[in-house]
Amino acid sequence: MSYHKFSNLGEKLHNDLSSKVMKGIIDREEQDLPCNCPKKCKKADGTCLHNDQCRQSMVVYELECKLCNQCYIGKTQNHFKKRTAQHIYDAWKVLEAGRSKYGDNWRGSG
């Protein structure tokens, strides 16, 4: 029997079976969670800096550099706060690498 007309038949059957097996199962990693920001990280009025969306998953976001006014638009399946922390960590790694190579006066611009 030849399947040349149905080259993706196995894939189609597998996806159909997976969706039926996974029906009703919730991945806790992808669930939106309530804000857990500590008081010191909130605005003066006690509200979350991220409008209580800090632990929302499946997010499209925009980051703007205050020095050069350039923007970065990203998307993530992680919680927004976790992804933001990863960006901050990456920025610090670049700064530390520059300081170790060029000295303490290096600011990473140019």
Buried (B, 14 or more C-beta within 10 A) or exposed (E): EEEEEEEEEEEEEEEEEEEEEEEEEEEEEEEEEEBEBEEEEBEEEEEBBBEEBBBBBEBEBEEEEEEEEEEEEEEBEBBBBEBBEEBEEEEEEEEEEBBEEEEEEBEEEE
